[in-house]
Every structure is written in C-alpha cells, then in structure tokens.
Amino acid sequence: MNVSEFIRNFGTSSQKHMKSVFLVDDHAILLNGLVSILKENDDFEVVGTAANVEETLIFLRSRQPDVLITDYNLPDDDGLTLVRKAKRLYPDMKIIVLSMHDESHLVKEILKEGINGYVLKKDSESELVQALYDVKNGKTFLSNEINKMLIQSLHGSDEQRLLTEREREILKLIAKEFTNKDIAESLFISERTVETHRKNIFRKTKTSSLVGLIKFAYANNLI
C-alpha cells in the first residue's frame, strides 16, 4: 500500500474534525515534502511553516495550531527549547518531534517535556501520518525504531553512562581544543550537529564553561 492509499484508508475511519498543523524545519526540501504529504489528507491542514525557533514563536503568539511538528536541530536554538517555550504558551497543544537523533538520553529528555510523539526522519512517511492520527485521537506515538531503542536502553550499559559514544568522541576533541569545524571534518558530520552535541554535553554535565567541562570530564573518567 502506498502512502496516498494509507492516508485515504486511515482517514475514512478517523474523526472528521480537521486538525491544524504547523511545521518547523530548516531544510526546505523536507518541509515541502511534509506539506505535500499532508495536502493529500482532508483531516489535516498545514496552517504555516517556519525554519527556526524565532519564526515559530512569532506565529504561535498569534495563533495556536492543534499540532506542532518540529525538528530537533534548528539554526537558532534546539528543539527542546522550542518545545518548552511552546508548552508555556499552549500547554494543551500537541507536539511531535521529527528528528534524526535516536540517542536514548536525548529522546528521554525530550519525552520528559510532555511531547505527544517522536518520529525519526529515516522512518516511513506512513509512520508520521499514523503519529498524527494517534496524537489527534489523544494517544502518544513513538515510532518502531524509537521503541526498540528505549527497550534496548533498559538492558544496556548506557543507563550508567552520562554521555553517548558520539558525545564522548566530541568531548575528547573539545579537550584537544578542536573547533566545531575541526570536529565536523574529523567525524564527517555537520558543524550544526557538532553544536547540538556540544549543547547536550554541557547540559548533561551541568557545566557552563570549557574549563569546568574539562575538569568534570577528567573527574568522572569521561575522557
């Protein structure tokens, strides 16, 4: 069954009240793709899009959508900050995070903020559509990959570890005074991804300076 058929079949059995959706992602191709997918569905209406936190908050201060779908990596701040600010504005608004990040620590931290769904960008389009229907009907949706990751984390060693393997890699390079650009080139990731990891490292270690971070890292055998 293709996505269009899935949407039509799912839509016929769902509640008929159309829900307004606001999309947040700084990748125009992905954003346009999401708009196209939802245009095929009579149960949802895309009422706006934004590429960053600031644009999103400007919209939210004038109108409350039923569902906010946001990326975690955003150019001016992270999705966790946006979730917190959006929740303060509209505590009852439904929020789905659509992200490339599947690290258990990060996912759990976001889930604690009371979001209604978490879908990975590598998941199928039908999972995102199903997430919208579940959230619309008062349920919480976690994609199959996220469910597997959370279950594995219960039995693995990462519960005893403060940082993920990738964060440890980046922390070691930070300790060597690598810049974000140097780290990105060394690990073959984007500078924006490095910056996101840096924010997570500082937040998890509860440090606010590079000196404090390095002291904490050595004291806790993180590097």
VENSUL-V127321 format. One line per field, one symbol per residue. ss: DSSP state (@ for helix, = for strand, . for the rest). psi: psi as a letter, one per 20 degrees, with the letter a starting at -180 (. if undefined). burial: b if it has 9 or more other ideal C-beta (glycine too) atoms within 8 Angstrom, else e. Layout:
ss = ???
psi = ???
burial = ???
This chain:
ss = ..@@@@@@@@@@@.....======...@@@@@@@@@@@@....=======..@@@@@@@@......====..=....=@@@@@@@@@@@....======....@@@@@@@@.....====....@@@@@@@@@@@@....==.@@@@@@@@@@@@.@@@@....@@@@@@@@@@@....@@@@@@@@...@@@@@@@@@@@@@@@....@@@@@@@@@@....
psi = prggggggghhhirqipppppppoqjohggghggggghhipiiqpoirqqirgghghgghiiqorhpppqrgoqhiarhggggghhhhgnhippppporipkpgggghgghiikriqopqhirqhhhgghgggghhjjrppprghgggghghhhiaiihipgqrgghgghghhghjkqrhgggghhjlrqhhhghghgghghghikqirgghggggghhjki.
burial = eebeebbbbbbeebeeeebbbbbbbbeeebbeebbebbebbebbebebbbbbbebbbebbeeeebbbbbbbbbbeeebbbbbbbbbbebeeebbbbbbbebbbbbbbbbbeebebbbbbbeebeeebbbbbbbbbbeeeebebebbbebbebbeeeebeeeebbebbbbbbbbbbeeeebebbbeebeeeeebbbbbbbbbbebbeeeeeebbbebbbeeebe
